[in-house]
């Protein structure tokens, strides 16, 4: 959601003529995030978000746009892609694949409350249930194969102790059989900055560009590691239980998911520790880009490794 590709008003005005959105009033770059270029676009018909895709090719993007359409039309609060006048959702702007989506109400939260975590659990479960009827399929771009390659690429940058921890985690993830867990469409990046709140109610879930088929529990673990974590990397039991209890009321967890829960939390922490290490040591040039600190997920990972029994007790 950073600005890697600059778009001017003079460039956008003729491009917008292909859309039923009226005249351009304002264009504003969005500085948060690290993957795509995003702008707020205000026209005479409302406010939208323009995304220019920096990592995905045009052949990959129909999956994400179709998924958002599918979910939005089934009551999940997420952006609805806007079709051009010719019925096409995907376009090109300044040499990059580009799309317009509706802009949702609300703003992200810095310190989630128990009530907000409970609300997130409900929305995530509804997303998984609604996505079960989606026929598209997409492979996780941050799967085991990616994590193995990422670990090799960053290993030499780490301290001796961190190298030991990383090698131990790679062994642990190799022993975890995800195929025994319920699978379906997952968001795979449900951080606080990808959820918009209006008070304690969710106005929107955004940034579906890591969405794929995967274990539902992995999606829950990614959310818990961001929404329910304390500054020292520990988990807040009240927030964890609020999130997973309310999720469970809509899509009940299985016994296999309970057994995998402690390991899944560490695998989810490993994924984001590795991605932030790669962003740090192999940065992508970009305007208004904010690199995220890998130490944050290192602390979460360390706590998860040493508190497996405590994590197991944080269950419905």
C-alpha positions as CSV (number, residue, x, y, z in Angstrom):
1,X,0.0,0.0,0.0
2,X,3.0,2.3,-0.4
3,X,3.5,4.6,-3.4
4,X,6.1,2.9,-5.6
5,X,4.5,4.1,-8.9
6,X,3.6,7.8,-9.1
7,X,0.3,8.8,-10.7
8,X,-0.5,12.4,-11.4
9,X,-3.9,13.9,-11.8
10,X,-3.2,14.6,-15.5
11,X,-2.5,10.9,-15.9
12,X,-5.5,9.7,-14.0
13,X,-8.2,12.0,-15.5
14,X,-8.2,10.3,-19.0
15,X,-7.8,6.9,-17.4
16,X,-10.9,7.4,-15.3
17,X,-13.0,8.1,-18.4
18,X,-13.3,4.3,-18.8
19,X,-15.2,4.1,-15.5
20,X,-18.7,5.3,-14.5
21,X,-17.3,7.3,-11.6
22,X,-17.7,10.9,-12.7
23,X,-15.0,13.6,-12.6
24,X,-11.8,13.5,-10.5
25,X,-11.8,15.8,-7.5
26,X,-8.9,14.7,-5.4
27,X,-6.0,12.2,-5.6
28,X,-4.0,11.2,-2.5
29,X,-1.3,8.7,-2.0
30,X,-1.6,6.1,0.8
31,X,1.7,5.7,2.7
32,X,1.0,2.6,4.9
33,X,2.0,-0.9,3.9
34,X,4.8,-2.3,1.7
35,X,3.4,-4.3,-1.3
36,X,1.3,-2.2,-3.7
37,X,0.8,1.4,-4.7
38,X,-2.5,2.8,-3.4
39,X,-4.3,6.1,-3.8
40,X,-7.5,7.5,-2.4
41,X,-9.5,8.8,-5.4
42,X,-12.4,11.1,-4.8
43,X,-14.7,11.8,-7.7
44,X,-18.1,13.4,-8.1
45,X,-19.7,10.0,-7.4
46,X,-17.8,9.2,-4.2
47,X,-14.5,8.0,-2.8
48,X,-12.6,5.0,-4.1
49,X,-9.2,3.3,-3.8
50,X,-6.9,2.9,-6.8
51,X,-4.4,0.1,-6.6
52,X,-1.4,-0.4,-8.9
53,X,0.0,-3.9,-8.4
54,X,3.7,-4.0,-8.0
55,X,4.2,-7.7,-7.3
56,X,1.3,-9.4,-9.1
57,X,1.0,-9.9,-12.8
58,X,-2.2,-9.3,-14.7
59,X,-2.8,-13.0,-15.1
60,X,-2.9,-13.4,-11.3
61,X,-5.2,-10.6,-10.4
62,X,-8.7,-11.8,-11.6
63,X,-8.6,-14.3,-8.7
64,X,-8.4,-11.5,-6.1
65,X,-10.9,-9.2,-7.8
66,X,-13.4,-12.1,-8.3
67,X,-12.9,-13.2,-4.7
68,X,-13.6,-9.7,-3.3
69,X,-16.7,-9.5,-5.5
70,X,-17.9,-12.9,-4.3
71,X,-17.4,-12.0,-0.6
72,X,-18.9,-8.5,-0.9
73,X,-22.0,-9.9,-2.5
74,X,-22.4,-12.3,0.4
75,X,-22.3,-9.8,3.1
76,X,-18.6,-9.7,4.0
77,X,-17.6,-6.1,4.6
78,X,-14.8,-5.8,2.0
79,X,-14.1,-3.6,-1.1
80,X,-16.2,-4.3,-4.2
81,X,-14.2,-3.9,-7.4
82,X,-15.5,-1.3,-9.8
83,X,-16.1,-2.4,-13.4
84,X,-15.2,-0.3,-16.3
85,X,-17.9,0.7,-18.7
86,X,-17.0,-2.3,-20.8
87,X,-17.5,-4.7,-17.9
88,X,-13.8,-5.3,-17.2
89,X,-12.5,-5.1,-13.6
90,X,-8.7,-5.0,-14.4
91,X,-6.9,-2.3,-16.3
92,X,-3.4,-0.9,-16.7
93,X,-2.0,2.5,-15.6
94,X,1.6,3.7,-16.0
95,X,2.7,0.3,-17.0
96,X,1.2,-1.5,-14.0
97,X,-2.0,-3.6,-13.6
98,X,-4.5,-1.4,-11.9
99,X,-8.0,-1.7,-10.4
100,X,-10.5,0.6,-8.7
101,X,-12.5,-0.6,-5.6
102,X,-15.0,0.9,-3.3
103,X,-13.7,2.8,-0.3
104,X,-15.1,1.6,3.0
105,X,-16.0,3.4,6.2
106,X,-13.9,3.4,9.3
107,X,-10.3,3.4,10.3
108,X,-7.8,1.0,11.6
109,X,-7.1,0.6,15.4
110,X,-3.8,0.7,17.2
111,X,-4.7,-1.0,20.4
112,X,-7.6,-3.4,19.9
113,X,-10.1,-3.9,22.7
114,X,-11.6,-7.2,23.8
115,X,-14.8,-6.2,22.0
116,X,-13.0,-5.4,18.8
117,X,-11.2,-8.7,18.9
118,X,-14.5,-10.5,19.4
119,X,-15.9,-8.6,16.4
120,X,-12.9,-9.6,14.3
121,X,-13.5,-13.3,15.2
122,X,-17.0,-13.1,13.9
123,X,-16.1,-11.4,10.6
124,X,-13.2,-13.8,10.0
125,X,-15.4,-16.8,10.5
126,X,-18.0,-15.3,8.2
127,X,-15.3,-14.7,5.6
128,X,-14.3,-18.3,5.7
129,X,-17.8,-19.5,5.5
130,X,-18.7,-17.2,2.6
131,X,-15.4,-18.1,0.8
132,X,-16.3,-21.8,0.9
133,X,-18.5,-21.5,-2.1
134,X,-15.9,-19.6,-4.1
135,X,-14.6,-21.8,-7.0
136,X,-11.4,-19.9,-7.7
137,X,-8.1,-21.3,-6.5
138,X,-4.8,-19.6,-5.6
139,X,-1.6,-21.0,-4.1
140,X,-0.1,-19.3,-1.0
141,X,2.8,-17.2,-2.2
142,X,4.3,-17.4,1.4
143,X,3.9,-21.2,1.8
144,X,6.4,-23.7,3.1
145,X,8.5,-23.5,-0.1
146,X,8.7,-19.7,0.2
147,X,9.6,-19.9,3.9
148,X,12.4,-22.3,3.2
149,X,13.9,-20.1,0.5
150,X,13.5,-17.0,2.6
151,X,15.2,-18.6,5.5
152,X,18.2,-19.5,3.4
153,X,18.4,-16.0,2.0
154,X,18.4,-14.2,5.4
155,X,20.3,-16.8,7.5
156,X,23.8,-15.2,7.2
157,X,22.4,-11.8,8.4
158,X,21.3,-13.3,11.7
159,X,23.1,-13.7,15.0
160,X,24.2,-17.2,16.0
161,X,21.3,-17.6,18.5
162,X,18.8,-16.4,15.8
163,X,20.2,-18.8,13.3
164,X,19.6,-21.7,15.8
165,X,16.0,-20.5,16.4
166,X,15.3,-20.2,12.7
167,X,16.7,-23.7,11.9
168,X,14.6,-25.2,14.8
169,X,11.5,-23.5,13.4
170,X,12.1,-24.8,9.9
171,X,12.3,-28.3,11.4
172,X,9.1,-27.7,13.3
173,X,7.1,-26.5,10.3
174,X,8.3,-29.5,8.3
175,X,6.6,-31.8,10.9
176,X,3.3,-29.9,11.0
177,X,0.7,-31.6,8.6
178,X,-1.6,-28.9,7.5
179,X,-3.6,-31.2,5.3
180,X,-5.4,-32.6,8.3
181,X,-6.9,-29.2,9.1
182,X,-10.0,-27.6,7.5
183,X,-9.0,-25.7,4.3
184,X,-10.6,-23.0,2.2
185,X,-10.2,-19.3,1.2
186,X,-8.1,-17.4,3.7
187,X,-7.1,-13.7,3.8
188,X,-3.6,-14.5,5.0
189,X,-2.7,-10.9,6.0
190,X,-5.4,-9.9,8.5
191,X,-3.4,-7.3,10.4
192,X,-4.9,-4.3,12.2
193,X,-4.1,-2.0,9.3
194,X,-6.2,-4.2,7.0
195,X,-9.4,-3.9,9.1
196,X,-11.4,-0.7,9.4
197,X,-13.5,-0.1,12.5
198,X,-16.4,2.3,13.2
199,X,-16.4,2.1,17.0
200,X,-16.6,-1.6,17.9
201,X,-18.1,-2.6,14.5
202,X,-16.1,-3.5,11.5
203,X,-16.7,-1.3,8.5
204,X,-14.4,-3.2,6.2
205,X,-11.7,-5.8,5.6
206,X,-9.2,-4.7,3.0
207,X,-6.0,-5.8,1.1
208,X,-6.9,-9.3,-0.1
209,X,-3.8,-9.6,-2.3
210,X,-2.3,-12.5,-0.2
211,X,-5.6,-14.4,-0.2
212,X,-5.3,-18.0,-1.2
213,X,-6.4,-21.5,-0.3
214,X,-5.0,-22.6,3.0
215,X,-5.8,-23.8,6.5
216,X,-8.4,-21.7,8.3
217,X,-6.4,-22.0,11.5
218,X,-3.4,-20.4,9.9
219,X,-5.6,-17.3,9.1
220,X,-6.8,-17.2,12.7
221,X,-3.2,-17.5,14.0
222,X,-2.0,-14.6,11.8
223,X,-4.8,-12.4,13.2
224,X,-4.2,-13.4,16.8
225,X,-0.4,-12.7,16.5
226,X,-1.3,-9.1,15.6
227,X,-4.5,-8.3,17.3
228,X,-3.9,-10.0,20.6
229,X,-0.2,-9.4,21.3
230,X,1.4,-7.3,24.0
231,X,4.4,-5.1,23.5
232,X,6.7,-7.8,24.9
233,X,5.5,-10.3,22.3
234,X,3.3,-12.2,24.7
235,X,-0.4,-12.9,24.0
236,X,-3.2,-11.3,26.0
237,X,-5.5,-14.2,27.0
238,X,-8.7,-12.1,27.2
239,X,-8.3,-10.9,23.6
240,X,-7.3,-14.3,22.3
241,X,-10.3,-16.0,23.9
242,X,-12.7,-13.3,22.7
243,X,-11.5,-13.7,19.1
244,X,-11.5,-17.5,18.9
245,X,-14.7,-17.9,21.0
246,X,-16.7,-15.7,18.7
247,X,-15.1,-17.3,15.6
248,X,-16.0,-20.7,17.0
249,X,-19.7,-19.8,17.3
250,X,-19.9,-19.3,13.5
251,X,-17.4,-21.9,12.2
252,X,-16.7,-24.5,15.0
253,X,-13.0,-25.5,15.4
254,X,-12.1,-29.2,15.1
255,X,-10.1,-31.3,17.5
256,X,-7.2,-31.4,15.0
257,X,-7.2,-27.5,15.0
258,X,-7.0,-27.5,18.8
259,X,-4.0,-29.9,18.7
260,X,-2.3,-27.8,16.1
261,X,-3.0,-24.4,17.7
262,X,0.3,-23.8,19.5
263,X,2.4,-24.8,16.5
264,X,0.3,-22.8,14.1
265,X,0.9,-19.6,16.1
266,X,4.6,-20.1,15.8
267,X,4.4,-20.9,12.1
268,X,2.4,-17.7,11.5
269,X,5.0,-15.7,13.5
270,X,7.8,-17.3,11.5
271,X,6.2,-16.3,8.2
272,X,6.1,-12.6,9.1
273,X,9.5,-12.6,10.8
274,X,11.0,-13.9,7.5
275,X,9.1,-11.5,5.3
276,X,10.3,-8.5,7.4
277,X,13.8,-9.8,7.4
278,X,13.7,-10.0,3.6
279,X,12.2,-6.5,3.4
280,X,15.0,-5.2,5.7
281,X,18.0,-6.9,3.9
282,X,16.6,-6.9,0.4
283,X,14.6,-3.6,0.3
284,X,12.4,-2.5,-2.6
285,X,12.9,1.1,-3.6
286,X,9.7,3.1,-3.2
287,X,8.4,6.6,-2.4
288,X,6.6,6.9,1.0
289,X,7.6,3.4,2.0
290,X,7.8,2.3,5.6
291,X,9.8,-0.8,6.4
292,X,8.5,-2.8,9.4
293,X,10.8,-4.0,12.2
294,X,11.5,-7.8,12.1
295,X,12.3,-7.6,15.9
296,X,8.6,-7.4,16.6
297,X,7.8,-10.8,15.1
298,X,11.0,-12.2,16.5
299,X,9.7,-11.5,20.0
300,X,6.3,-13.0,19.2
301,X,8.0,-16.1,17.8
302,X,10.3,-16.5,20.9
303,X,7.4,-16.1,23.2
304,X,5.3,-18.6,21.3
305,X,8.1,-21.2,21.3
306,X,8.6,-21.0,25.1
307,X,4.9,-20.8,26.1
308,X,3.3,-23.7,24.2
309,X,1.3,-25.0,27.1
310,X,0.0,-21.5,27.9
311,X,-1.1,-21.1,24.3
312,X,-2.9,-24.4,24.3
313,X,-4.9,-23.3,27.3
314,X,-6.1,-20.2,25.3
315,X,-8.9,-22.1,23.6
316,X,-12.6,-22.3,23.4
